């Protein structure tokens, strides 16, 4: 366990490659904030940040799902609205597939 209270701010890459992915077929417990009622499944992706050699796990951006992902495909970090509470809009980061450009 780390008991330090000194932390450094380290910028991470905003792009990476899909390492693994799946669907969430159940609504997670609080503090999860559902965006649909009733609950709809959503895709979860593990993204490898090559430079940092880290794997980051999070939801896939709205409008994309399991069928839009393949291992090794590029993704980028995007911000999406989560909820408005007491007049303040809260956002969350998600991963969005990057369209590949046909090089032929």
C-alpha positions in Angstrom: 0.0 0.0 0.0 1.2 3.5 -0.9 0.8 6.0 2.0 2.3 8.9 0.1 0.2 12.0 -0.4 2.5 13.5 -3.1 1.4 12.7 -6.6 2.7 13.9 -9.9 0.5 14.9 -12.8 1.5 12.8 -15.8 -0.2 13.3 -19.2 -1.2 10.1 -20.9 -1.7 9.4 -24.6 -5.2 10.3 -26.0 -5.0 7.4 -28.5 -4.3 3.7 -28.3 -5.1 0.3 -29.6 -7.8 -2.1 -28.6 -6.3 -4.8 -26.4 -9.5 -6.6 -25.5 -13.3 -5.8 -25.4 -16.6 -7.2 -24.2 -20.2 -6.1 -23.5 -21.7 -5.2 -20.1 -24.9 -7.2 -19.9 -25.9 -6.0 -16.4 -26.3 -2.6 -14.8 -23.3 -1.9 -12.6 -24.0 -0.8 -9.0 -23.7 2.7 -7.7 -21.8 5.0 -8.2 -22.5 4.0 -11.9 -24.8 6.6 -13.5 -27.1 4.9 -16.0 -27.8 6.9 -19.2 -30.8 4.8 -20.3 -33.9 3.5 -18.6 -34.4 0.6 -18.8 -30.7 -0.4 -18.8 -29.1 -1.1 -22.3 -26.0 -3.1 -22.7 -22.8 -1.2 -23.6 -19.3 -2.1 -24.8 -16.3 -2.0 -22.6 -12.8 -1.8 -24.1 -9.3 -2.4 -22.7 -7.0 0.0 -24.5 -3.2 -0.3 -24.7 -1.3 3.0 -24.5 1.8 2.0 -26.4 4.2 4.8 -25.2 3.2 4.3 -21.5 2.8 0.5 -21.7 -0.5 0.8 -19.8 -3.9 -0.9 -20.3 -6.8 1.4 -19.6 -10.4 0.0 -19.3 -13.5 2.0 -19.9 -16.7 2.3 -21.9 -16.9 2.8 -25.6 -18.4 6.0 -26.9 -22.1 6.4 -27.5 -23.1 5.1 -30.9 -20.4 2.4 -31.0 -20.6 -1.2 -29.7 -18.9 -4.6 -29.7 -19.3 -5.0 -33.5 -17.3 -1.8 -34.1 -14.2 -3.1 -32.3 -11.4 -5.5 -33.2 -8.2 -6.3 -31.3 -5.4 -3.9 -32.5 -7.8 -1.3 -34.0 -7.1 2.4 -33.1 -9.2 4.3 -30.7 -9.1 7.8 -29.3 -10.2 9.4 -26.0 -13.4 11.5 -26.2 -15.5 13.3 -23.6 -19.3 12.8 -23.3 -22.0 14.3 -21.1 -22.8 12.1 -18.1 -25.5 14.0 -16.3 -26.6 17.5 -15.2 -26.9 17.9 -11.5 -27.7 21.2 -9.7 -27.2 23.0 -13.0 -23.7 21.6 -13.5 -22.9 19.3 -16.5 -20.6 16.5 -15.6 -18.7 14.7 -18.3 -17.0 11.3 -18.6 -14.2 10.0 -20.9 -14.8 7.1 -23.2 -13.0 5.5 -26.1 -14.1 6.0 -29.7 -13.0 3.9 -32.7 -10.9 5.9 -35.2 -11.8 5.2 -38.8 -9.0 3.7 -40.8 -8.1 5.4 -44.0 -7.8 3.1 -47.0 -4.3 3.5 -48.2 -4.8 2.0 -51.7 
